[in-house]
Amino acid sequence: MKNFNKNKTERVEVMALFGYEMTPCQPLTFRRQGEEETEVSELLQTQIRFVGEVAIHIFDVLVGRERMRLEFNSRDLSWHLTQ
């Protein structure tokens, strides 16, 4: 896995499971541009932040032992990764 600048957000492709048990959405894997798929080890916490009329769904996850954050923008249906 490449080094990641902690001050930037990166757009990623995510495979997620929707409507599963008590969690309406659970990211399973993500793919950075030009890299192979990375598996999410554990979903730690979810929250929703509203920016104007846009809901940003925030998923704190573990990838191996590294904590990361995946954010889903409900307006343009894009996913972003931060660490």
Biopython code that builds the backbone (N, CA, C, O; Angstrom):
import numpy as np
from Bio.PDB.StructureBuilder import StructureBuilder

atoms = [
    (1, "MET", "N", (0.843, -1.176, 0.000)),
    (1, "MET", "CA", (0.000, 0.000, 0.000)),
    (1, "MET", "C", (0.892, 1.244, 0.000)),
    (1, "MET", "O", (1.884, 1.296, 0.728)),
    (2, "LYS", "N", (0.546, 2.235, -0.806)),
    (2, "LYS", "CA", (1.331, 3.459, -0.916)),
    (2, "LYS", "C", (1.188, 4.314, 0.336)),
    (2, "LYS", "O", (0.207, 4.204, 1.071)),
    (3, "ASN", "N", (2.195, 5.180, 0.569)),
    (3, "ASN", "CA", (2.082, 6.144, 1.663)),
    (3, "ASN", "C", (0.953, 7.106, 1.363)),
    (3, "ASN", "O", (0.687, 7.414, 0.202)),
    (4, "PHE", "N", (0.295, 7.577, 2.393)),
    (4, "PHE", "CA", (-0.874, 8.427, 2.231)),
    (4, "PHE", "C", (-0.679, 9.695, 3.045)),
    (4, "PHE", "O", (-0.387, 9.624, 4.239)),
    (5, "ASN", "N", (-0.836, 10.856, 2.416)),
    (5, "ASN", "CA", (-0.731, 12.129, 3.110)),
    (5, "ASN", "C", (-1.954, 12.316, 3.987)),
    (5, "ASN", "O", (-3.076, 12.356, 3.484)),
    (6, "LYS", "N", (-1.753, 12.433, 5.301)),
    (6, "LYS", "CA", (-2.871, 12.487, 6.241)),
    (6, "LYS", "C", (-3.673, 13.787, 6.152)),
    (6, "LYS", "O", (-4.746, 13.884, 6.748)),
    (7, "ASN", "N", (-3.180, 14.774, 5.430)),
    (7, "ASN", "CA", (-3.880, 16.052, 5.328)),
    (7, "ASN", "C", (-4.797, 16.123, 4.113)),
    (7, "ASN", "O", (-5.443, 17.150, 3.904)),
    (8, "LYS", "N", (-4.875, 15.081, 3.315)),
    (8, "LYS", "CA", (-5.667, 15.129, 2.093)),
    (8, "LYS", "C", (-6.741, 14.059, 2.094)),
    (8, "LYS", "O", (-6.646, 13.049, 2.792)),
    (9, "THR", "N", (-7.751, 14.306, 1.303)),
    (9, "THR", "CA", (-8.817, 13.342, 1.085)),
    (9, "THR", "C", (-8.669, 12.814, -0.329)),
    (9, "THR", "O", (-8.338, 13.557, -1.253)),
    (10, "GLU", "N", (-8.917, 11.528, -0.488)),
    (10, "GLU", "CA", (-8.717, 10.863, -1.770)),
    (10, "GLU", "C", (-10.022, 10.175, -2.185)),
    (10, "GLU", "O", (-10.643, 9.474, -1.387)),
    (11, "ARG", "N", (-10.425, 10.382, -3.429)),
    (11, "ARG", "CA", (-11.625, 9.713, -3.933)),
    (11, "ARG", "C", (-11.315, 8.244, -4.188)),
    (11, "ARG", "O", (-10.283, 7.907, -4.768)),
    (12, "VAL", "N", (-12.217, 7.376, -3.749)),
    (12, "VAL", "CA", (-12.028, 5.934, -3.898)),
    (12, "VAL", "C", (-13.315, 5.278, -4.374)),
    (12, "VAL", "O", (-14.396, 5.861, -4.281)),
    (13, "GLU", "N", (-13.185, 4.053, -4.887)),
    (13, "GLU", "CA", (-14.341, 3.225, -5.227)),
    (13, "GLU", "C", (-14.575, 2.300, -4.038)),
    (13, "GLU", "O", (-13.625, 1.730, -3.503)),
    (14, "VAL", "N", (-15.830, 2.146, -3.620)),
    (14, "VAL", "CA", (-16.151, 1.328, -2.450)),
    (14, "VAL", "C", (-17.195, 0.284, -2.808)),
    (14, "VAL", "O", (-18.155, 0.560, -3.527)),
    (15, "MET", "N", (-16.987, -0.918, -2.291)),
    (15, "MET", "CA", (-18.022, -1.942, -2.347)),
    (15, "MET", "C", (-18.619, -1.987, -0.938)),
    (15, "MET", "O", (-17.916, -2.215, 0.046)),
    (16, "ALA", "N", (-19.931, -1.763, -0.871)),
    (16, "ALA", "CA", (-20.593, -1.699, 0.433)),
    (16, "ALA", "C", (-21.824, -2.586, 0.437)),
    (16, "ALA", "O", (-22.425, -2.864, -0.601)),
    (17, "LEU", "N", (-22.178, -3.018, 1.630)),
    (17, "LEU", "CA", (-23.368, -3.824, 1.842)),
    (17, "LEU", "C", (-24.430, -2.899, 2.424)),
    (17, "LEU", "O", (-24.218, -2.294, 3.475)),
    (18, "PHE", "N", (-25.568, -2.788, 1.749)),
    (18, "PHE", "CA", (-26.635, -1.904, 2.206)),
    (18, "PHE", "C", (-27.762, -2.714, 2.822)),
    (18, "PHE", "O", (-28.101, -3.796, 2.342)),
    (19, "GLY", "N", (-28.347, -2.171, 3.905)),
    (19, "GLY", "CA", (-29.503, -2.798, 4.537)),
    (19, "GLY", "C", (-29.168, -4.063, 5.288)),
    (19, "GLY", "O", (-29.939, -5.022, 5.255)),
    (20, "TYR", "N", (-28.026, -4.090, 5.970)),
    (20, "TYR", "CA", (-27.584, -5.283, 6.693)),
    (20, "TYR", "C", (-27.805, -5.102, 8.192)),
    (20, "TYR", "O", (-27.199, -4.224, 8.806)),
    (21, "GLU", "N", (-28.660, -5.918, 8.779)),
    (21, "GLU", "CA", (-28.960, -5.930, 10.208)),
    (21, "GLU", "C", (-29.211, -4.512, 10.728)),
    (21, "GLU", "O", (-30.045, -3.791, 10.179)),
    (22, "MET", "N", (-28.506, -4.114, 11.768)),
    (22, "MET", "CA", (-28.723, -2.804, 12.390)),
    (22, "MET", "C", (-27.938, -1.687, 11.698)),
    (22, "MET", "O", (-28.135, -0.513, 12.012)),
    (23, "THR", "N", (-27.062, -2.034, 10.771)),
    (23, "THR", "CA", (-26.257, -1.046, 10.063)),
    (23, "THR", "C", (-26.804, -0.893, 8.650)),
    (23, "THR", "O", (-26.721, -1.832, 7.858)),
    (24, "PRO", "N", (-27.364, 0.274, 8.315)),
    (24, "PRO", "CA", (-27.942, 0.447, 6.977)),
    (24, "PRO", "C", (-26.919, 0.383, 5.847)),
    (24, "PRO", "O", (-27.280, 0.064, 4.714)),
    (25, "CYS", "N", (-25.649, 0.679, 6.129)),
    (25, "CYS", "CA", (-24.598, 0.609, 5.117)),
    (25, "CYS", "C", (-23.296, 0.206, 5.802)),
    (25, "CYS", "O", (-22.940, 0.739, 6.853)),
    (26, "GLN", "N", (-22.600, -0.735, 5.191)),
    (26, "GLN", "CA", (-21.315, -1.174, 5.730)),
    (26, "GLN", "C", (-20.311, -1.319, 4.597)),
    (26, "GLN", "O", (-20.472, -2.193, 3.746)),
    (27, "PRO", "N", (-19.258, -0.464, 4.568)),
    (27, "PRO", "CA", (-18.233, -0.610, 3.539)),
    (27, "PRO", "C", (-17.455, -1.907, 3.753)),
    (27, "PRO", "O", (-17.037, -2.212, 4.870)),
    (28, "LEU", "N", (-17.264, -2.666, 2.672)),
    (28, "LEU", "CA", (-16.555, -3.945, 2.755)),
    (28, "LEU", "C", (-15.134, -3.854, 2.208)),
    (28, "LEU", "O", (-14.191, -4.369, 2.808)),
    (29, "THR", "N", (-14.995, -3.191, 1.058)),
    (29, "THR", "CA", (-13.681, -3.008, 0.437)),
    (29, "THR", "C", (-13.646, -1.632, -0.220)),
    (29, "THR", "O", (-14.687, -1.025, -0.467)),
    (30, "PHE", "N", (-12.428, -1.145, -0.503)),
    (30, "PHE", "CA", (-12.274, 0.075, -1.287)),
    (30, "PHE", "C", (-11.065, -0.078, -2.191)),
    (30, "PHE", "O", (-10.182, -0.902, -1.953)),
    (31, "ARG", "N", (-11.049, 0.744, -3.239)),
    (31, "ARG", "CA", (-9.955, 0.699, -4.201)),
    (31, "ARG", "C", (-9.502, 2.122, -4.502)),
    (31, "ARG", "O", (-10.282, 2.970, -4.934)),
    (32, "ARG", "N", (-8.207, 2.354, -4.256)),
    (32, "ARG", "CA", (-7.594, 3.618, -4.663)),
    (32, "ARG", "C", (-7.251, 3.527, -6.136)),
    (32, "ARG", "O", (-7.059, 2.435, -6.672)),
    (33, "GLN", "N", (-7.174, 4.678, -6.790)),
    (33, "GLN", "CA", (-6.866, 4.699, -8.215)),
    (33, "GLN", "C", (-5.516, 4.029, -8.474)),
    (33, "GLN", "O", (-4.506, 4.380, -7.863)),
    (34, "GLY", "N", (-5.517, 3.062, -9.387)),
    (34, "GLY", "CA", (-4.293, 2.391, -9.770)),
    (34, "GLY", "C", (-3.825, 1.312, -8.810)),
    (34, "GLY", "O", (-2.740, 0.762, -8.998)),
    (35, "GLU", "N", (-4.604, 0.994, -7.791)),
    (35, "GLU", "CA", (-4.209, -0.016, -6.811)),
    (35, "GLU", "C", (-5.232, -1.144, -6.757)),
    (35, "GLU", "O", (-6.320, -1.047, -7.323)),
    (36, "GLU", "N", (-4.859, -2.205, -6.068)),
    (36, "GLU", "CA", (-5.768, -3.327, -5.887)),
    (36, "GLU", "C", (-6.737, -3.037, -4.746)),
    (36, "GLU", "O", (-6.538, -2.111, -3.960)),
    (37, "GLU", "N", (-7.779, -3.841, -4.673)),
    (37, "GLU", "CA", (-8.814, -3.684, -3.661)),
    (37, "GLU", "C", (-8.245, -3.917, -2.263)),
    (37, "GLU", "O", (-7.421, -4.808, -2.058)),
    (38, "THR", "N", (-8.697, -3.102, -1.303)),
    (38, "THR", "CA", (-8.285, -3.212, 0.091)),
    (38, "THR", "C", (-9.497, -3.594, 0.922)),
    (38, "THR", "O", (-10.556, -2.978, 0.798)),
    (39, "GLU", "N", (-9.353, -4.600, 1.764)),
    (39, "GLU", "CA", (-10.468, -5.082, 2.568)),
    (39, "GLU", "C", (-10.565, -4.318, 3.886)),
    (39, "GLU", "O", (-9.560, -4.073, 4.552)),
    (40, "VAL", "N", (-11.785, -3.949, 4.248)),
    (40, "VAL", "CA", (-12.062, -3.315, 5.538)),
    (40, "VAL", "C", (-12.140, -4.429, 6.576)),
    (40, "VAL", "O", (-12.948, -5.347, 6.438)),
    (41, "SER", "N", (-11.307, -4.357, 7.617)),
    (41, "SER", "CA", (-11.271, -5.390, 8.654)),
    (41, "SER", "C", (-12.434, -5.264, 9.624)),
    (41, "SER", "O", (-13.022, -6.263, 10.038)),
    (42, "GLU", "N", (-12.763, -4.017, 9.986)),
    (42, "GLU", "CA", (-13.792, -3.808, 11.001)),
    (42, "GLU", "C", (-14.415, -2.424, 10.856)),
    (42, "GLU", "O", (-13.720, -1.444, 10.587)),
    (43, "LEU", "N", (-15.725, -2.355, 11.036)),
    (43, "LEU", "CA", (-16.439, -1.078, 11.096)),
    (43, "LEU", "C", (-16.463, -0.647, 12.547)),
    (43, "LEU", "O", (-17.018, -1.352, 13.390)),
    (44, "LEU", "N", (-15.865, 0.509, 12.858)),
    (44, "LEU", "CA", (-15.757, 0.971, 14.237)),
    (44, "LEU", "C", (-16.923, 1.856, 14.659)),
    (44, "LEU", "O", (-17.490, 1.682, 15.737)),
    (45, "GLN", "N", (-17.275, 2.811, 13.793)),
    (45, "GLN", "CA", (-18.288, 3.802, 14.161)),
    (45, "GLN", "C", (-18.854, 4.426, 12.899)),
    (45, "GLN", "O", (-18.160, 4.550, 11.891)),
    (46, "THR", "N", (-20.119, 4.818, 12.962)),
    (46, "THR", "CA", (-20.738, 5.549, 11.859)),
    (46, "THR", "C", (-21.391, 6.808, 12.407)),
    (46, "THR", "O", (-21.805, 6.860, 13.565)),
    (47, "GLN", "N", (-21.473, 7.819, 11.555)),
    (47, "GLN", "CA", (-22.171, 9.049, 11.911)),
    (47, "GLN", "C", (-22.578, 9.761, 10.628)),
    (47, "GLN", "O", (-22.082, 9.453, 9.544)),
    (48, "ILE", "N", (-23.481, 10.708, 10.770)),
    (48, "ILE", "CA", (-23.920, 11.513, 9.635)),
    (48, "ILE", "C", (-23.667, 12.977, 9.966)),
    (48, "ILE", "O", (-24.002, 13.447, 11.053)),
    (49, "ARG", "N", (-23.070, 13.693, 9.014)),
    (49, "ARG", "CA", (-22.835, 15.131, 9.169)),
    (49, "ARG", "C", (-23.576, 15.824, 8.028)),
    (49, "ARG", "O", (-23.471, 15.404, 6.876)),
    (50, "PHE", "N", (-24.310, 16.863, 8.335)),
    (50, "PHE", "CA", (-25.038, 17.605, 7.306)),
    (50, "PHE", "C", (-24.270, 18.874, 6.963)),
    (50, "PHE", "O", (-23.905, 19.659, 7.837)),
    (51, "VAL", "N", (-24.036, 19.051, 5.667)),
    (51, "VAL", "CA", (-23.387, 20.251, 5.144)),
    (51, "VAL", "C", (-24.406, 20.883, 4.209)),
    (51, "VAL", "O", (-24.536, 20.477, 3.055)),
    (52, "GLY", "N", (-25.126, 21.877, 4.713)),
    (52, "GLY", "CA", (-26.244, 22.429, 3.955)),
    (52, "GLY", "C", (-27.308, 21.364, 3.819)),
    (52, "GLY", "O", (-27.787, 20.827, 4.818)),
    (53, "GLU", "N", (-27.681, 21.055, 2.592)),
    (53, "GLU", "CA", (-28.693, 20.035, 2.342)),
    (53, "GLU", "C", (-28.086, 18.670, 2.017)),
    (53, "GLU", "O", (-28.806, 17.729, 1.681)),
    (54, "VAL", "N", (-26.767, 18.566, 2.119)),
    (54, "VAL", "CA", (-26.077, 17.323, 1.769)),
    (54, "VAL", "C", (-25.736, 16.535, 3.035)),
    (54, "VAL", "O", (-25.178, 17.086, 3.984)),
    (55, "ALA", "N", (-26.071, 15.255, 3.040)),
    (55, "ALA", "CA", (-25.700, 14.368, 4.136)),
    (55, "ALA", "C", (-24.391, 13.679, 3.780)),
    (55, "ALA", "O", (-24.268, 13.075, 2.714)),
    (56, "ILE", "N", (-23.414, 13.771, 4.677)),
    (56, "ILE", "CA", (-22.145, 13.064, 4.537)),
    (56, "ILE", "C", (-22.162, 11.926, 5.551)),
    (56, "ILE", "O", (-22.192, 12.160, 6.759)),
    (57, "HIS", "N", (-22.143, 10.702, 5.056)),
    (57, "HIS", "CA", (-22.139, 9.520, 5.918)),
    (57, "HIS", "C", (-20.686, 9.151, 6.190)),
    (57, "HIS", "O", (-19.918, 8.917, 5.258)),
    (58, "ILE", "N", (-20.312, 9.099, 7.454)),
    (58, "ILE", "CA", (-18.922, 8.895, 7.860)),
    (58, "ILE", "C", (-18.774, 7.515, 8.492)),
    (58, "ILE", "O", (-19.536, 7.143, 9.384)),
    (59, "PHE", "N", (-17.786, 6.766, 8.020)),
    (59, "PHE", "CA", (-17.524, 5.416, 8.502)),
    (59, "PHE", "C", (-16.077, 5.346, 8.981)),
    (59, "PHE", "O", (-15.152, 5.433, 8.173)),
    (60, "ASP", "N", (-15.877, 5.190, 10.282)),
    (60, "ASP", "CA", (-14.536, 4.953, 10.820)),
    (60, "ASP", "C", (-14.307, 3.450, 10.767)),
    (60, "ASP", "O", (-15.086, 2.674, 11.320)),
    (61, "VAL", "N", (-13.227, 3.045, 10.092)),
    (61, "VAL", "CA", (-12.966, 1.630, 9.857)),
    (61, "VAL", "C", (-11.523, 1.282, 10.208)),
    (61, "VAL", "O", (-10.660, 2.154, 10.308)),
    (62, "LEU", "N", (-11.286, -0.017, 10.394)),
    (62, "LEU", "CA", (-9.930, -0.540, 10.523)),
    (62, "LEU", "C", (-9.585, -1.287, 9.255)),
    (62, "LEU", "O", (-10.389, -2.052, 8.723)),
    (63, "VAL", "N", (-8.372, -1.051, 8.778)),
    (63, "VAL", "CA", (-7.808, -1.796, 7.662)),
    (63, "VAL", "C", (-6.526, -2.402, 8.227)),
    (63, "VAL", "O", (-5.511, -1.720, 8.368)),
    (64, "GLY", "N", (-6.590, -3.693, 8.548)),
    (64, "GLY", "CA", (-5.493, -4.296, 9.307)),
    (64, "GLY", "C", (-5.509, -3.671, 10.692)),
    (64, "GLY", "O", (-6.485, -3.814, 11.429)),
    (65, "ARG", "N", (-4.432, -2.978, 11.051)),
    (65, "ARG", "CA", (-4.372, -2.266, 12.342)),
    (65, "ARG", "C", (-4.458, -0.753, 12.172)),
    (65, "ARG", "O", (-4.355, -0.002, 13.142)),
    (66, "GLU", "N", (-4.646, -0.317, 10.936)),
    (66, "GLU", "CA", (-4.667, 1.118, 10.634)),
    (66, "GLU", "C", (-6.102, 1.647, 10.620)),
    (66, "GLU", "O", (-6.983, 1.069, 9.983)),
    (67, "ARG", "N", (-6.320, 2.749, 11.329)),
    (67, "ARG", "CA", (-7.639, 3.383, 11.378)),
    (67, "ARG", "C", (-7.767, 4.350, 10.213)),
    (67, "ARG", "O", (-6.880, 5.168, 9.968)),
    (68, "MET", "N", (-8.882, 4.247, 9.499)),
    (68, "MET", "CA", (-9.151, 5.124, 8.359)),
    (68, "MET", "C", (-10.594, 5.600, 8.418)),
    (68, "MET", "O", (-11.400, 5.084, 9.192)),
    (69, "ARG", "N", (-10.906, 6.581, 7.596)),
    (69, "ARG", "CA", (-12.270, 7.099, 7.528)),
    (69, "ARG", "C", (-12.728, 7.117, 6.081)),
    (69, "ARG", "O", (-12.054, 7.664, 5.209)),
    (70, "LEU", "N", (-13.883, 6.514, 5.838)),
    (70, "LEU", "CA", (-14.532, 6.570, 4.536)),
    (70, "LEU", "C", (-15.740, 7.480, 4.669)),
    (70, "LEU", "O", (-16.503, 7.363, 5.627)),
    (71, "GLU", "N", (-15.921, 8.387, 3.714)),
    (71, "GLU", "CA", (-17.048, 9.315, 3.728)),
    (71, "GLU", "C", (-17.832, 9.171, 2.437)),
    (71, "GLU", "O", (-17.261, 9.141, 1.347)),
    (72, "PHE", "N", (-19.152, 9.081, 2.574)),
    (72, "PHE", "CA", (-20.042, 8.954, 1.428)),
    (72, "PHE", "C", (-20.862, 10.228, 1.303)),
    (72, "PHE", "O", (-21.549, 10.624, 2.245)),
    (73, "ASN", "N", (-20.793, 10.875, 0.134)),
    (73, "ASN", "CA", (-21.532, 12.096, -0.137)),
    (73, "ASN", "C", (-22.867, 11.719, -0.782)),
    (73, "ASN", "O", (-22.897, 11.139, -1.868)),
    (74, "SER", "N", (-23.963, 12.049, -0.110)),
    (74, "SER", "CA", (-25.286, 11.637, -0.602)),
    (74, "SER", "C", (-25.747, 12.427, -1.827)),
    (74, "SER", "O", (-26.665, 11.992, -2.522)),
    (75, "ARG", "N", (-25.141, 13.555, -2.099)),
    (75, "ARG", "CA", (-25.542, 14.353, -3.268)),
    (75, "ARG", "C", (-24.954, 13.776, -4.557)),
    (75, "ARG", "O", (-25.690, 13.500, -5.504)),
    (76, "ASP", "N", (-23.636, 13.594, -4.594)),
    (76, "ASP", "CA", (-23.024, 13.117, -5.835)),
    (76, "ASP", "C", (-22.644, 11.632, -5.774)),
    (76, "ASP", "O", (-22.031, 11.108, -6.704)),
    (77, "LEU", "N", (-23.006, 10.966, -4.687)),
    (77, "LEU", "CA", (-22.795, 9.525, -4.508)),
    (77, "LEU", "C", (-21.318, 9.127, -4.611)),
    (77, "LEU", "O", (-20.993, 8.045, -5.099)),
    (78, "SER", "N", (-20.429, 10.010, -4.147)),
    (78, "SER", "CA", (-19.001, 9.733, -4.197)),
    (78, "SER", "C", (-18.494, 9.292, -2.809)),
    (78, "SER", "O", (-19.049, 9.664, -1.776)),
    (79, "TRP", "N", (-17.432, 8.495, -2.829)),
    (79, "TRP", "CA", (-16.760, 8.047, -1.617)),
    (79, "TRP", "C", (-15.386, 8.686, -1.551)),
    (79, "TRP", "O", (-14.716, 8.848, -2.571)),
    (80, "HIS", "N", (-14.964, 9.053, -0.330)),
    (80, "HIS", "CA", (-13.634, 9.625, -0.110)),
    (80, "HIS", "C", (-12.983, 8.958, 1.084)),
    (80, "HIS", "O", (-13.659, 8.560, 2.032)),
    (81, "LEU", "N", (-11.660, 8.838, 1.032)),
    (81, "LEU", "CA", (-10.876, 8.199, 2.080)),
    (81, "LEU", "C", (-9.979, 9.223, 2.748)),
    (81, "LEU", "O", (-9.325, 10.021, 2.074)),
    (82, "THR", "N", (-9.947, 9.201, 4.074)),
    (82, "THR", "CA", (-8.986, 9.980, 4.851)),
    (82, "THR", "C", (-8.392, 9.049, 5.898)),
    (82, "THR", "O", (-8.955, 7.996, 6.196)),
    (83, "GLN", "N", (-7.253, 9.444, 6.455)),
    (83, "GLN", "CA", (-6.620, 8.628, 7.506)),
    (83, "GLN", "C", (-6.477, 9.420, 8.756)),
    (83, "GLN", "O", (-5.968, 8.911, 9.754)),
]
sb = StructureBuilder()
sb.init_structure("model")
sb.init_model(0)
sb.init_chain("A")
sb.init_seg("    ")
for serial, (resi, resn, name, xyz) in enumerate(atoms, 1):
    if name == "N":
        sb.init_residue(resn, " ", resi, " ")
    sb.init_atom(name, np.array(xyz, "f"), 0.0, 1.0, " ", f" {name:<3s}", serial, name[0])
structure = sb.get_structure()
